[in-house]
């Protein structure tokens, strides 16, 4: 669930950059296969579903779930301003499996 949320957010956020890059111009949003608004709605609904689902695990996980969600979504921004973005990506993987 987190992977789909992160990927959808990344595609939504990078849609204007992807259209300028020959390697990424064929992705769903820049190619016109998907409208950006439903992709953003998908990300929001998956984020809510993630937090609600975590409630059934235990309360500590529930209270920490926004932190995990923030780190996962923040990675899409880190690619723009730091070459250390892969450390954030690794943190995403560690949070996902913990």
C-alpha positions as CSV (number, residue, x, y, z in Angstrom):
1,X,0.0,0.0,0.0
2,X,2.8,2.4,0.8
3,X,4.6,1.6,-2.4
4,X,1.6,2.5,-4.5
5,X,1.1,5.7,-2.5
6,X,4.7,6.8,-2.9
7,X,4.8,5.9,-6.6
8,X,1.6,7.8,-7.3
9,X,2.8,10.8,-5.4
10,X,6.1,10.7,-7.3
11,X,4.4,10.5,-10.6
12,X,2.0,13.3,-9.7
13,X,4.8,15.6,-8.4
14,X,7.2,15.0,-11.3
15,X,4.6,15.2,-14.1
16,X,5.9,18.5,-15.4
17,X,9.5,17.4,-15.3
18,X,8.8,14.0,-16.8
19,X,7.3,15.5,-19.9
20,X,10.6,17.3,-20.7
21,X,12.7,14.2,-20.2
22,X,12.9,11.7,-23.1
23,X,13.4,8.8,-20.7
24,X,10.3,9.6,-18.7
25,X,8.0,11.3,-21.2
26,X,6.1,8.0,-21.8
27,X,5.0,7.7,-18.2
28,X,1.2,7.6,-17.7
29,X,0.6,11.3,-16.7
30,X,2.9,13.0,-19.2
31,X,1.7,10.7,-22.0
32,X,-1.9,11.6,-21.2
33,X,-3.1,8.2,-20.2
34,X,-3.9,9.4,-16.7
35,X,-5.3,12.7,-15.5
36,X,-3.3,14.2,-12.6
37,X,-6.3,14.8,-10.4
38,X,-7.4,11.2,-10.1
39,X,-3.8,10.2,-9.4
40,X,-3.7,12.7,-6.5
41,X,-7.0,11.4,-5.2
42,X,-5.6,7.9,-5.4
43,X,-2.6,9.0,-3.3
44,X,-4.9,10.7,-0.7
45,X,-7.2,7.7,-0.4
46,X,-4.3,5.3,-0.1
47,X,-2.8,7.5,2.6
48,X,-6.0,7.5,4.6
49,X,-6.5,3.8,4.1
50,X,-2.9,3.2,5.3
51,X,-3.5,5.1,8.5
52,X,-6.9,3.5,9.1
53,X,-5.5,0.0,8.5
54,X,-2.5,0.6,10.8
55,X,-5.1,1.4,13.6
56,X,-5.9,-2.3,13.7
57,X,-2.3,-3.3,14.4
58,X,-1.9,-1.3,17.6
59,X,-2.0,2.2,18.9
60,X,1.8,2.8,18.7
61,X,1.9,2.0,15.0
62,X,-1.1,4.2,14.5
63,X,0.5,7.2,16.1
64,X,3.8,6.6,14.2
65,X,2.1,6.1,10.8
66,X,2.0,9.8,9.9
67,X,5.8,9.9,10.4
68,X,6.3,6.9,8.1
69,X,4.0,8.4,5.6
70,X,5.8,11.7,5.7
71,X,9.2,10.0,5.1
72,X,7.8,8.0,2.2
73,X,6.3,11.0,0.5
74,X,9.2,13.3,1.3
75,X,11.5,11.2,-0.8
76,X,10.0,12.7,-4.0
77,X,11.1,16.1,-2.9
78,X,14.6,15.1,-1.8
79,X,15.5,14.1,-5.3
80,X,15.3,17.8,-6.3
81,X,17.7,19.3,-3.8
82,X,20.2,16.7,-2.5
83,X,22.3,13.9,-3.9
84,X,21.7,12.1,-0.6
85,X,18.1,11.3,-1.5
86,X,19.0,7.6,-1.6
87,X,19.5,7.7,2.2
88,X,15.9,8.8,2.5
89,X,14.9,6.1,0.1
90,X,16.7,3.5,2.2
91,X,14.9,4.9,5.3
92,X,11.6,4.4,3.4
93,X,12.5,0.7,2.8
94,X,13.5,0.3,6.5
95,X,10.3,1.9,7.7
96,X,8.3,-0.3,5.3
97,X,9.6,-3.5,6.7
98,X,9.7,-2.6,10.4
